[in-house]
Amino acid sequence: MLLKQSTAVVIQFGPFLDKTDGVALEVGLVSALDHASTGILLSKNGGTQTIRSATVTASTYDAHGCYKVTLNTTDTNTLGSLRVIYTDATICLPVWQDFHVVAANIYDSLVGGGDVLDVSLTQVNGAATTATLDTIKSDTAAVKVKTDFLPSATAGAAGGVFIAGTNAATSITTALTADITGNLSGSVGSVTGAVGSVTGMTASDVGAIKAKTDALPTDPADQSLIIAATDAVMARLGAPAGASVSADVAAVKTDTAAVKTKTDQLTFTGSNRVDSNVAAVNNNTGGVAGLERATRAITVGTIGAGSTTTSIVSSALTPAGSATDQFKGQIMAFDKDTTTANLRGQKTDITANTGSATPTFTVTALTHAPVSGDTFTIE
């Protein structure tokens, strides 16, 4: 049973049976249990047994040889196993009960339902990685800052980005203002500035063209259109973050490849979750082993047809039963959302069980008989 660290709790302690016949219930042990030096002893996380905290809330007798015992915040202040034990060879048989104290975050997540588990991610898809989700988010944001400068048109298309070596045959339909140091093949609509050489055109051809263009007005009407088109291209591209737009594209490709390398390591076998191996709880690697060990002692089951207030028929049990009286002396607790509302949170002790995978339990009488589909936990 899980207890919340440094939190007062009332536990069911017992049953106390007579030392002589081992059957008769001992009902008058309140003073003995709360005695300051010989009362209930505690062993915290395997430590030496010591008396409960000096500030003791008086215990009360409940029923069936069991007492309601209060453990205060000092009693539950140590993480790990907690054994509660009382012995008096002159009166009763020894009685002890084991609990497991977990951090408040773990208890509220697994039992109270008011919190979520804090998980430190140290592996993705079973492989160690130093990347965190924050790093991935930061890298993605950096990629977006750079890609926001790119045009919406497809690369190589009109108004799109040019990629060297991949779309050399693509027609250029917008004006270019930067210097071109390589060679151009095909026809060119118009060129401003000096041209080093043009394949297939002689100097005399260029001179003839110049003779005619010299006759044109110094400020033809088309010049405003060219300027407007150039301004439109620059407005769409925006100022590059790096040395040039091509440098920005290369940086984006590098960052995107890095992001893909990391996200390829993620596994999603369920909707809206990342599969991961938990190696630490609240950065405490020891807490994981304790949590896993605590859950191994929990048995859960479902009620079958034909149950009464004292005979409980199970239709499913995990882990499965195997031996007669295997669960004798343990506590059966009905889940808070079980089908029968009157049984929600109700507990009873198991006095016997049949030896099958889905046994029938004999219990101290419940207030109401469970129905098929009710769910319970054996502690």
C-alpha positions in Angstrom: 0.0 0.0 0.0 1.3 3.4 -0.9 1.6 6.3 1.6 2.3 9.9 0.9 5.6 11.2 2.3 5.4 13.4 5.4 1.6 13.2 5.4 -0.5 12.0 8.4 -2.7 9.0 7.5 -5.0 6.6 9.4 -4.4 2.9 8.6 -6.3 -0.3 9.4 -4.0 -2.3 11.6 -4.8 -5.9 12.5 -6.5 -8.3 12.9 -5.2 -9.0 16.5 -5.8 -12.6 17.5 -5.5 -14.3 20.9 -2.1 -15.9 21.5 -3.7 -19.1 22.8 -6.2 -20.2 20.2 -5.2 -17.8 17.4 -8.9 -17.1 16.6 -10.4 -15.0 19.4 -10.3 -11.3 18.6 -8.4 -8.9 20.9 -10.5 -5.8 21.2 -8.9 -3.9 24.1 -5.4 -3.0 23.0 -5.7 0.8 22.4 -3.5 1.7 25.4 -1.0 -1.0 24.6 -0.7 0.1 20.9 -0.2 3.7 21.8 2.3 3.1 24.7 5.2 5.6 24.5 7.9 2.9 24.9 6.3 -0.5 24.2 3.7 0.4 21.7 3.7 0.1 17.9 7.2 0.1 16.3 8.2 1.4 12.9 11.0 0.3 10.5 11.7 3.0 7.9 13.2 1.9 4.7 14.8 -1.2 6.3 16.1 0.7 9.3 16.1 -0.3 13.0 12.7 -0.7 14.6 11.9 2.4 16.7 8.8 3.5 18.6 6.3 5.8 16.8 6.7 9.5 17.0 6.1 10.9 20.5 3.1 12.9 19.4 0.6 10.1 19.0 -3.0 10.5 18.0 -5.1 8.0 20.1 -5.9 4.8 18.2 -9.4 3.4 18.2 -10.8 0.0 17.8 -12.7 -0.6 14.6 -14.0 -4.1 14.0 -12.9 -7.7 13.4 -9.8 -7.3 15.6 -8.6 -4.3 13.6 -7.7 -0.9 15.0 -7.6 2.6 13.4 -4.0 3.8 13.9 -2.7 7.2 13.0 0.7 7.7 11.5 1.8 11.3 11.7 4.0 13.3 9.4 7.2 12.2 11.3 6.2 8.6 11.0 5.9 8.9 7.2 8.8 11.3 6.5 11.2 8.7 5.0 10.9 7.4 1.4 10.9 3.7 0.8 9.5 0.7 2.7 7.7 1.3 6.1 7.0 -1.7 8.3 4.4 -1.2 11.2 4.7 -3.9 13.8 3.4 -4.8 17.3 4.2 -7.8 19.4 3.2 -8.8 22.9 3.7 -12.6 23.5 1.5 -12.4 26.6 -1.6 -11.2 24.8 -1.7 -11.7 21.1 0.0 -13.1 18.0 2.4 -10.7 16.3 0.8 -8.3 13.9 2.7 -6.3 11.2 1.9 -4.5 8.0 4.1 -3.2 5.2 3.7 0.1 3.4 5.7 2.0 0.8 6.2 5.7 1.3 6.5 7.7 -2.0 7.0 11.3 -2.9 3.9 13.6 -2.9 4.0 14.0 -6.6 4.0 10.2 -7.2 1.2 9.6 -4.7 -1.0 12.4 -6.0 -0.5 11.1 -9.6 -1.1 7.3 -8.9 -3.6 7.5 -6.0 -5.0 10.9 -5.5 -5.4 11.8 -9.2 -4.5 15.5 -8.5 -1.1 15.6 -10.1 1.0 14.2 -13.0 4.3 12.3 -12.8 7.4 14.4 -13.3 9.6 12.5 -15.9 13.2 13.3 -16.8 13.6 12.1 -20.5 17.0 10.4 -20.9 16.2 8.1 -23.7 14.3 8.2 -27.0 13.3 4.9 -28.6 15.7 3.1 -26.2 18.7 5.2 -27.2 20.4 7.7 -25.0 20.2 11.3 -26.3 21.2 14.7 -24.9 18.5 16.4 -26.9 15.5 17.7 -24.9 12.1 18.7 -26.2 13.0 22.4 -25.5 16.1 22.0 -27.7 14.0 20.6 -30.5 11.4 23.4 -30.1 14.2 26.0 -30.1 15.8 24.5 -33.3 12.5 24.4 -35.1 11.8 28.0 -34.1 15.2 29.0 -35.6 14.4 27.2 -38.8 11.0 29.0 -39.0 12.7 32.4 -38.5 14.8 31.7 -41.6 12.2 30.1 -43.8 9.9 33.0 -43.1 12.2 35.0 -45.5 11.6 32.5 -48.4 8.9 33.1 -51.0 5.7 31.0 -51.0 6.2 30.0 -54.6 7.8 26.6 -55.4 11.6 26.7 -55.9 12.4 27.2 -59.5 9.0 28.5 -60.4 8.1 32.1 -61.1 8.8 34.2 -58.0 10.4 31.1 -56.3 13.9 30.5 -55.0 16.6 29.4 -57.5 18.7 26.3 -56.5 22.0 26.1 -58.3 22.4 22.9 -60.4 18.8 21.7 -60.0 16.7 24.1 -62.1 19.1 25.5 -64.6 16.5 25.1 -67.4 13.9 27.1 -65.5 12.8 30.3 -67.3 13.4 33.5 -65.4 10.3 35.7 -65.5 11.2 38.3 -62.9 13.9 41.0 -62.9 17.4 40.3 -61.4 19.5 43.0 -59.8 22.5 41.1 -58.5 25.7 40.5 -60.6 25.8 37.2 -62.6 29.3 35.9 -62.9 28.5 32.6 -64.6 27.2 31.9 -68.1 23.6 32.1 -69.3 22.2 30.1 -72.1 18.9 30.7 -73.9 17.2 34.0 -74.5 17.2 37.0 -72.1 14.3 39.4 -72.0 16.4 42.4 -70.8 19.7 43.0 -69.0 20.8 46.1 -67.1 24.4 46.8 -66.4 27.6 45.5 -68.2 27.7 42.1 -69.8 31.1 40.4 -70.0 30.3 38.1 -73.0 27.3 36.5 -74.7 27.6 33.2 -76.6 26.5 33.6 -80.2 26.6 37.4 -80.2 29.6 39.3 -81.6 30.8 42.7 -80.5 29.5 44.2 -83.7 26.0 42.9 -82.9 26.3 44.5 -79.5 27.4 47.7 -81.1 24.5 47.7 -83.5 22.1 47.2 -80.7 23.8 50.1 -78.7 23.5 52.4 -81.7 19.7 51.9 -81.7 19.3 52.0 -77.9 21.2 55.3 -77.9 18.3 56.7 -79.8 15.9 55.8 -77.1 14.7 58.3 -74.4 16.9 58.5 -71.3 13.8 57.6 -69.1 11.5 55.4 -71.0 8.1 54.5 -69.6 9.2 50.8 -69.2 11.9 51.7 -66.6 9.2 52.3 -63.9 7.8 48.9 -64.5 11.2 47.3 -64.1 11.8 49.2 -60.9 8.4 48.1 -59.6 9.1 44.5 -60.5 12.5 44.6 -58.8 11.0 46.1 -55.7 8.3 43.4 -55.6 11.0 40.7 -55.8 13.0 42.2 -52.9 9.9 42.8 -50.8 8.9 39.1 -51.2 12.4 37.8 -50.5 13.1 40.1 -47.6 16.6 40.8 -46.2 18.5 37.6 -45.8 19.6 36.7 -42.3 22.9 35.4 -43.5 25.3 36.4 -46.3 22.7 35.7 -48.9 19.4 33.9 -49.6 21.2 30.8 -50.8 23.2 30.8 -47.5 19.9 31.0 -45.6 18.5 28.1 -47.6 21.6 26.0 -46.9 21.4 26.8 -43.2 17.7 25.8 -43.2 18.5 22.5 -44.9 21.2 21.8 -42.3 19.0 22.7 -39.3 16.0 20.7 -40.8 18.2 17.6 -41.3 19.4 17.9 -37.7 15.8 18.2 -36.5 14.8 15.1 -38.6 17.7 13.1 -37.2 16.5 13.7 -33.7 12.7 13.3 -34.4 13.4 10.0 -36.3 14.4 8.6 -33.0 11.0 9.1 -31.5 8.4 6.3 -31.4 4.7 6.9 -31.3 2.7 3.7 -30.7 -0.3 5.6 -29.2 -2.2 8.7 -30.0 -0.7 12.0 -28.6 2.2 10.4 -26.7 5.9 9.7 -27.1 7.0 6.3 -26.1 9.8 6.5 -23.5 11.6 4.6 -20.8 11.4 6.2 -17.4 14.8 6.2 -15.7 14.2 8.7 -13.0 11.3 10.2 -11.1 11.8 13.9 -10.0 15.4 13.3 -11.1 15.7 10.5 -8.5 16.7 7.2 -10.2 16.2 5.2 -7.0 12.5 6.2 -6.9 11.7 4.3 -10.2 12.8 1.0 -8.8 10.8 1.6 -5.6 7.7 2.6 -7.6 8.0 -0.4 -9.9 8.4 -2.7 -6.9 5.4 -1.2 -5.1 3.2 -1.8 -8.1 4.2 -5.4 -8.4 2.5 -6.2 -5.1 -0.9 -4.8 -6.3 -3.5 -7.3 -7.5 -6.5 -6.1 -9.5 -9.6 -8.0 -10.4 -13.2 -8.0 -11.8 -16.3 -9.5 -10.2 -18.1 -12.3 -12.0 -21.7 -13.5 -11.7 -23.2 -15.1 -8.6 -21.4 -13.2 -5.9 -22.9 -12.6 -2.4 -21.9 -10.3 0.5 -19.5 -13.0 1.8 -18.7 -15.0 -1.3 -17.0 -13.1 -4.1 -16.7 -14.7 -7.5 -14.0 -13.2 -9.8 -14.0 -13.3 -13.6 -10.6 -11.8 -14.0 -7.5 -11.4 -11.8 -4.1 -9.9 -12.5 -1.8 -11.5 -11.5 -3.9 -14.7 -11.7 -4.5 -16.9 -8.7 -2.9 -20.3 -8.3 -3.2 -21.7 -4.8 -5.9 -22.2 -2.2 -5.9 -19.4 0.4 -3.2 -17.6 -1.6 -4.9 -14.3 -0.7 -6.0 -15.1 2.8 -5.5 -12.3 5.3 -5.2 -9.6 2.6 -7.6 -6.7 2.1 -10.0 -6.4 -0.8 -10.9 -2.8 -1.7 -13.5 -1.9 -4.3 -12.5 0.8 -6.7 -13.8 4.4 -6.4 -15.6 4.1 -9.8 -16.8 0.5 -9.5 -20.3 -0.3 -10.9 -22.0 -0.7 -7.5 -22.1 2.8 -6.0 -22.6 1.4 -2.4 -19.3 -0.5 -2.7 -17.1 2.3 -3.9 -14.2 2.6 -1.5 -15.5 -0.2 0.7 -12.9 -2.7 2.1 -13.1 -6.2 3.5 -10.7 -8.9 4.7 -10.2 -12.1 2.7 -10.6 -15.2 5.0 -10.2 -17.9 2.2 -10.0 -18.4 -1.5 -10.2 -21.3 -4.0 -7.1 -22.4 -5.9 -7.8 -21.2 -9.4 -6.8 -18.5 -11.8 -10.0 -16.6 -11.1 -10.8 -17.7 -7.6 -13.8 -17.4 -5.4 -13.0 -15.4 -2.3 -14.6 -15.8 1.2 -14.7 -12.4 2.9 -16.1 -10.7 5.9 -19.7 -9.6 5.0 -20.0 -6.5 2.8 -22.9 -4.1 3.1 -24.1 -5.0 -0.4 -23.5 -7.9 -2.8 -21.3 -7.0 -5.8 -22.5 -7.5 -9.4 -20.7 -8.7 -12.5 -18.4 -6.0 -13.7 -17.5 -4.5 -10.3 -13.7 -3.9 -9.9 -11.5 -4.3 -6.9 -7.9 -4.2 -5.7 -6.2 -6.7 -3.3 -3.7 -5.0 -1.0 
